[in-house]
Amino acid sequence: MPSQEPAGAREPRTTDVDARYSSEGVAATPWSQAREALAAARLSWISTVRPDGRPHVTPLSALLQGDALYFSTGPDERKARNLEANPEVVLTTGTNIWDKGLDVVVEGTAVRVTDDARLRELAAAWEEKYGGFFHYEVRDGCFQHESGQAYVFAVTPRTAFGFGKGEPFSQTRYRFA
């Protein structure tokens, strides 16, 4: 699926290959390739931290638009409750094959999106990417669907990693301003 991001989206301040975890002489994976993987991903994983410090990981749909990844969650779900206490998250996508593909890890702060106009844009983009199962109405700063309401969050990458799998193997770190 082609990316829906605008041209000129934010580039990392630095891009580095970690030679300890990369094949000899490998070049950094371009951020544009990592963005393509994020945009095309049909499934991502989110890691949050419970108030008692234990980790919580769960699969979800995610949407890349502009400089941010977006996800949604019901207000009573564990990840939403975790975000109330600690908005720091890790979003991950890739394949479950050790020697093929590109895995991407994004670290950042989850910020709730409540503007109804922006939420309508995101709802349309979600349905375009994932189909009618992800049809949302927008009301009162939330996505609305048959099973209730969902909060929407944006995560702008602070640091990201690209793990190139297969010869050559690579670990690229992207740091943003």
C-alpha positions in Angstrom: 0.0 0.0 0.0 1.5 3.4 -0.9 2.4 5.7 1.9 0.0 8.6 2.7 2.6 10.9 4.2 3.3 14.3 2.8 6.5 14.9 1.1 9.2 16.5 3.2 8.2 14.7 6.4 10.7 15.2 9.3 14.0 13.5 9.0 16.2 12.2 11.8 18.8 14.5 13.3 21.2 11.6 13.2 21.2 8.1 11.7 23.8 5.6 12.9 24.6 1.9 12.3 25.6 0.0 15.4 28.5 -2.1 14.2 28.2 -4.4 17.2 24.9 -5.8 15.8 25.5 -5.3 12.1 27.2 -7.2 9.3 30.6 -5.7 8.5 30.5 -2.7 6.2 26.7 -2.4 6.2 25.2 1.0 5.4 22.4 2.5 7.6 18.9 1.7 6.5 17.4 5.0 5.2 14.6 6.5 7.3 12.5 6.5 4.2 12.6 2.7 4.2 11.7 2.5 7.8 8.8 4.9 7.3 7.5 2.7 4.4 7.6 -0.3 6.7 5.6 1.7 9.4 3.1 2.9 6.8 2.5 -0.5 5.3 2.3 -2.5 8.5 -1.0 -4.2 9.1 -0.1 -5.0 12.7 2.0 -3.3 15.3 2.7 -3.9 19.0 2.6 -1.3 21.7 4.6 -1.5 25.0 3.4 0.5 27.9 4.3 0.4 31.6 1.8 -0.4 34.4 1.6 1.9 37.4 3.5 -0.8 39.4 6.3 -0.8 36.9 5.5 -4.1 35.1 5.5 -4.0 31.3 2.4 -4.5 29.2 2.5 -5.4 25.5 -0.4 -5.8 23.1 -1.1 -5.9 19.3 -3.0 -3.1 17.6 -3.6 -1.3 14.4 -1.5 1.8 13.8 -1.5 4.5 11.2 1.5 6.6 10.1 0.6 10.1 9.0 3.1 13.0 8.7 5.5 12.7 11.5 3.4 10.6 13.9 2.2 7.1 14.4 -1.4 6.9 15.6 -3.2 4.2 17.6 -6.5 3.9 19.5 -7.7 2.2 22.6 -10.8 2.0 24.7 -10.6 4.3 27.8 -10.9 1.3 30.2 -8.3 -0.9 28.4 -5.0 -1.6 30.3 -2.9 0.5 27.8 -5.1 3.5 28.3 -4.9 3.2 32.1 -1.1 2.8 31.8 -0.8 6.0 29.7 -2.6 8.0 32.4 0.4 7.4 34.7 3.2 7.2 32.1 2.7 8.3 28.5 6.1 6.8 27.3 5.6 4.0 24.8 7.4 1.8 22.3 5.6 0.9 19.0 7.0 -2.0 17.1 6.3 -3.7 13.7 8.0 -6.1 11.4 8.0 -9.8 10.6 8.4 -13.0 12.7 11.1 -14.2 10.4 14.7 -13.9 11.8 16.6 -13.6 8.5 14.3 -11.6 6.2 12.7 -8.1 6.3 12.9 -5.0 8.4 11.7 -4.6 11.9 11.1 -1.0 13.2 10.9 0.1 16.8 9.7 3.7 17.6 10.1 5.2 21.1 8.1 8.3 22.0 5.4 10.0 24.1 1.8 9.2 23.5 -0.3 12.4 23.2 -4.1 12.2 23.1 -5.8 13.6 20.0 -9.1 15.2 20.8 -9.8 17.6 17.9 -12.9 16.3 16.1 -11.8 17.6 12.7 -8.4 15.8 13.0 -10.1 12.7 14.3 -12.4 12.6 11.3 -9.3 12.8 9.0 -7.8 9.9 11.0 -11.0 7.9 11.0 -11.1 8.1 7.2 -7.5 7.1 6.8 -8.0 4.1 9.2 -10.9 2.9 7.1 -8.9 3.4 3.9 -6.0 1.4 5.2 -7.8 -1.4 7.1 -11.3 -1.5 5.6 -14.8 -1.3 7.0 -14.0 -3.2 10.2 -12.3 0.0 11.3 -15.2 2.4 10.5 -15.4 5.0 13.2 -17.7 7.9 13.8 -16.3 10.9 15.7 -17.9 12.6 18.7 -16.7 14.3 21.8 -13.0 13.9 21.1 -13.2 10.2 20.6 -13.6 7.5 17.9 -17.1 5.9 18.3 -17.9 2.4 17.1 -20.3 -0.4 17.9 -18.3 -1.6 20.9 -18.0 1.9 22.5 -15.6 4.8 22.3 -11.9 4.8 21.8 -9.2 7.4 22.6 -6.7 8.2 19.8 -3.1 8.9 20.6 -0.2 10.3 18.5 3.4 9.2 19.0 6.1 11.4 17.3 9.3 9.4 17.2 12.0 10.6 19.6 14.3 7.6 18.8 13.7 4.7 16.4 15.5 1.6 15.4 15.5 -0.3 12.1 16.6 -4.0 12.3 17.6 -5.3 8.9 17.4 -9.1 8.9 19.2 -11.4 6.6 22.6 -10.8 4.9 23.5 -8.2 5.5 22.1 -7.8 9.1 22.0 -4.3 10.4 20.9 -2.2 13.3 20.2 1.5 12.5 19.4 4.1 15.2 17.5 7.2 14.2 17.6 10.1 16.6 15.2 13.0 16.2 15.5 16.6 17.5 
